[in-house]
Amino acid sequence: MTSADSPSVRLDVWLDVACLFRTRSEAQHACRSGKIDVNNQPAKQNRPLRAGDELVISRPYGRKQRVVVRALADRHIAKAEARLLYEDLTPPPTPEEIEMRRLERIYRAQMRPAHAPDKRQRRAIRRLKGRD
């Protein structure tokens, strides 16, 4: 089968155009990290993607996003049109998952420092780390 028989687009380009990742480099990193499966096989960023392929994207907190490719595009389009490029088969989150995410956000917000360290504090941190 040649590319003339069925059109294809690079996986990382399509993920970016379909607005599933913010940038193409972010999509490439996800592919290199093994977070993208195409038709139940780990996929590299240069894999040709065709209409009908099923993608499973590993998202934070163990969520898996299931997507079926409906159309191809290799240039940026409006976000509303980009959503028509795929069908999202991901089940809605359960109430337990929603609560877990809420608690995780609260925890992370409390762990974040209130402000950036000033010059004296940065010097103290460097001394502690042994980088004088």
C-alpha positions as CSV (number, residue, x, y, z in Angstrom):
1,M,0.0,0.0,0.0
2,T,1.5,3.4,-1.0
3,S,0.8,6.8,0.4
4,A,-1.0,7.6,-2.9
5,D,-3.6,4.9,-2.1
6,S,-4.5,6.3,1.3
7,P,-3.4,9.8,2.5
8,S,-1.5,9.9,5.7
9,V,-0.1,12.6,8.0
10,R,2.7,12.3,10.6
11,L,1.4,11.4,14.0
12,D,3.0,14.4,15.8
13,V,1.7,16.9,13.3
14,W,-1.8,15.5,13.5
15,L,-1.8,15.6,17.3
16,D,-0.8,19.2,17.2
17,V,-3.3,20.2,14.5
18,A,-6.1,18.4,16.3
19,C,-5.4,20.4,19.4
20,L,-4.7,17.3,21.5
21,F,-1.4,18.7,22.5
22,R,-0.4,22.4,22.7
23,T,2.6,22.1,20.5
24,R,4.2,19.7,18.0
25,S,7.2,19.3,20.2
26,E,5.0,18.4,23.2
27,A,3.4,15.7,21.0
28,Q,6.8,14.5,19.9
29,H,7.9,14.2,23.6
30,A,4.7,12.2,24.4
31,C,5.4,9.8,21.5
32,R,9.1,9.4,22.6
33,S,8.0,8.8,26.2
34,G,5.6,6.0,25.0
35,K,2.4,7.8,26.0
36,I,0.8,7.3,22.6
37,D,-0.5,4.0,21.2
38,V,-1.9,3.7,17.7
39,N,-4.0,0.6,17.1
40,N,-2.7,-0.9,20.4
41,Q,1.0,-0.5,19.4
42,P,3.5,2.1,20.8
43,A,4.0,4.8,18.1
44,K,6.9,7.0,17.2
45,Q,6.3,10.6,16.2
46,N,7.0,10.0,12.5
47,R,4.4,7.2,12.2
48,P,2.0,7.8,9.3
49,L,-1.6,8.3,10.6
50,R,-4.6,7.3,8.6
51,A,-8.4,7.9,9.0
52,G,-9.9,5.1,11.1
53,D,-6.8,4.7,13.4
54,E,-7.5,4.4,17.1
55,L,-5.2,6.3,19.5
56,V,-4.8,5.9,23.2
57,I,-3.1,8.8,24.9
58,S,-1.9,8.4,28.5
59,R,-2.8,11.5,30.4
60,P,-1.8,12.5,34.0
61,Y,-3.2,10.7,37.0
62,G,-3.5,7.4,35.1
63,R,-6.3,8.7,32.7
64,K,-6.3,7.2,29.2
65,Q,-7.9,9.2,26.4
66,R,-9.3,7.1,23.5
67,V,-9.6,8.8,20.2
68,V,-10.6,7.6,16.7
69,V,-9.2,9.6,13.7
70,R,-12.0,10.7,11.5
71,A,-10.1,13.1,9.2
72,L,-6.6,14.2,8.4
73,A,-5.1,17.7,8.4
74,D,-1.5,18.8,8.2
75,R,-2.0,22.6,8.7
76,H,-3.5,24.4,11.6
77,I,-7.2,25.1,11.5
78,A,-9.7,26.7,13.8
79,K,-10.2,24.8,17.1
80,A,-13.8,24.1,16.4
81,E,-12.9,22.5,13.1
82,A,-10.0,20.6,14.7
83,R,-12.4,18.9,17.1
84,L,-14.1,17.4,14.0
85,L,-10.9,15.6,13.1
86,Y,-11.4,12.9,15.8
87,E,-14.1,11.2,17.8
88,D,-13.4,11.1,21.5
89,L,-14.4,7.7,23.0
90,T,-13.0,8.4,26.5
91,P,-15.6,7.6,29.2
92,P,-16.5,10.6,31.5
93,P,-14.6,10.7,34.8
94,T,-16.3,9.0,37.8
95,P,-17.2,11.1,40.9
96,E,-14.2,9.5,42.7
97,E,-11.8,10.6,40.0
98,I,-13.2,14.1,40.0
99,E,-12.7,14.2,43.8
100,M,-9.2,12.8,43.6
101,R,-8.2,15.5,41.0
102,R,-9.7,18.2,43.2
103,L,-7.7,17.0,46.2
104,E,-4.6,16.7,44.1
105,R,-4.9,20.4,43.0
106,I,-5.4,21.5,46.6
107,Y,-2.3,19.5,47.7
108,R,-0.2,20.9,44.9
109,A,-1.3,24.5,45.6
110,Q,-0.3,24.2,49.2
111,M,3.1,22.7,48.4
112,R,4.0,25.5,46.1
113,P,6.0,28.3,47.7
114,A,4.1,31.6,48.2
115,H,6.8,33.6,46.4
116,A,10.1,33.1,44.7
117,P,13.2,33.2,47.0
118,D,15.1,36.5,47.2
119,K,18.8,36.9,46.6
120,R,19.8,36.0,50.2
121,Q,17.6,32.9,50.2
122,R,19.0,31.8,46.8
123,R,22.5,32.1,48.2
124,A,21.5,30.0,51.2
125,I,20.0,27.3,48.9
126,R,23.2,27.2,46.8
127,R,25.3,26.8,49.9
128,L,23.1,23.9,51.1
129,K,23.4,22.2,47.7
130,G,27.2,22.7,47.8
131,R,27.5,25.0,44.8
132,D,29.5,27.9,46.2
